[in-house]
Amino acid sequence: MNNINSTVLFLAVSLLPLQSCFSFRVADKKAIGKFNAAGVQLHFKNSKINGHNLHYAQTGIDRLPTIIFVHGTPGSWSAFQSYLMDSDLLQKYRLISIDRPGFGHSDFGNAMNLSQQSLIISTVLKELDNGQPVFLVGHSLGAPMVCRLAIENPGKIAALIILAGSQDPAAEKPEKWRPLIFKTPLNYLIPGSWRPSNEELWYLKKDLVTLKPGLSKIACPVYLLHGTKDILVPFSNVAYTDKMLTGAAKKEIIIFEDEKEKIENHFLPSKKFNEIKALLLRLY
């Protein structure tokens, strides 16, 4: 066996045990048990849209205004489980967290660009319409996703909450090695959700270029939250997005200056739970 084959075999054996722990998927039954223990009823739903499946978690009363959470890459609905079981939020909102297409239990592994994902999620937005305001919360790559949803559903979104969002195409430097992985058998060596993540990150710069002219059409209030020390999504995205949102009814920027945090500074949903919760409670 030559050195190349030996290396590939070593990688395959080494990475195989990581497939499940990097899937970011939580079994519905296990999640329901966890929520039951906290005294919260958790429901899962699956919508079929043009042959695609969109899986999402829901808590709260149907007649209330809705907050929809959209995770980054990789990830799943569980990134926002703390919000879905929060008693204060449940008094005011119906809370929904989705598995974006390609992640969690939404056609896992089938990566799509943001335009394709938006078509699927927009259909579910219509299904969920209860005549009450809808607020979209997007983290990281989930942030340009909620921007696209607002553009393609004019007048339907009450506000956008952008957490460490990646909207600026100039800040994206797509690594040329990415397609060498997802277009070759090497893709099978990438553990869990990192496979669709690798592919959609390759699409991202083009996605953001396509998104750019639509940002001025977003008319609802927009809240931008970002850490100055974020090394995964540059802080420069805040200035870019603020500049492009010329049609927004309101813009509010909340900056986190944690000098000691770097990578952690990006994970606002968990690191800044109290601050984000306080913002959500004053939206409506």
Steps between C-alpha positions, in 0.01 A plus 500: 500500500652833397529800732197681354272202546633448851427862586146484363433177691637657820276806459195287433556287812581806711203710391233230489426517876446876465211467255231485767644750749538764227151452356358756748181294485295425809245217495150646522401259777802592710436873454133462595606322820737781588233765445241298695741493794507880481121516489481612136311326221718460193354407163677404179359546154611399153385687192536356150580764238565395140653173612704656779446459871522785751513394863445745784439517873218702656393609846238746620144590412398517133304823530799704620752698292776278367879503530678277249864414570740410217833337585841549338730249337527227603219465752139407564187626676654405836733802487200695636348245736561723803275763344226251418473396865524847655190575707513878444518468122225238501261746662528732198592288199460181307861384461627306200850383413564338163749257359618681190492288182796263505531497879343330799202299376438716192642286218826464691809529282321650198667841484322788325574864433305767688257566214398134490468487877288815502244349262447211740493704820270766347241232433509401868467866601170507312389177670577649841316829437256562786434866430746610770841668459796283401853576618804331345821434692802388297845408629816503287408356158142490623508882496522548121238224486249708700589804291409309184177382662407861583573607142293218351213544745442879496267628769493163678793545740466729803875522575835334437749418773845437352746325730863508384370503146701447182355736238804667343627317188832685523565341840466150356814329369377166362776244540582332171540161670129477589371368162794259490336335797126505429547412132723200570488183714685698768157633592422171673788560739353824631306436823129568539365847431837627388429345159200719405662789686813479286291510183270788596797706618640466147172642367485778760696778327285469186190480720595828668567673168152392391355619831660845487249690279208370703621628837367849425153349458480379859250735661456352848709594806839326514710432808870428446690326781870423458817452701801716420735203554313258274767323293257277311273772357678838487354792693518698175174331401317738733605817313429338164153382598413831666600680180298271273178502705383834362131408511480360853241666722748488787855381560651424837858383548607317815874446532672256733859590588630191679874547499585144607260316269583417141342194344252494789407857413325369191256274681262769618188279540660323796757756618259795500175321582384754760566799275328339201206390711457856631491627142243242396275586792485866397424434133125469560 
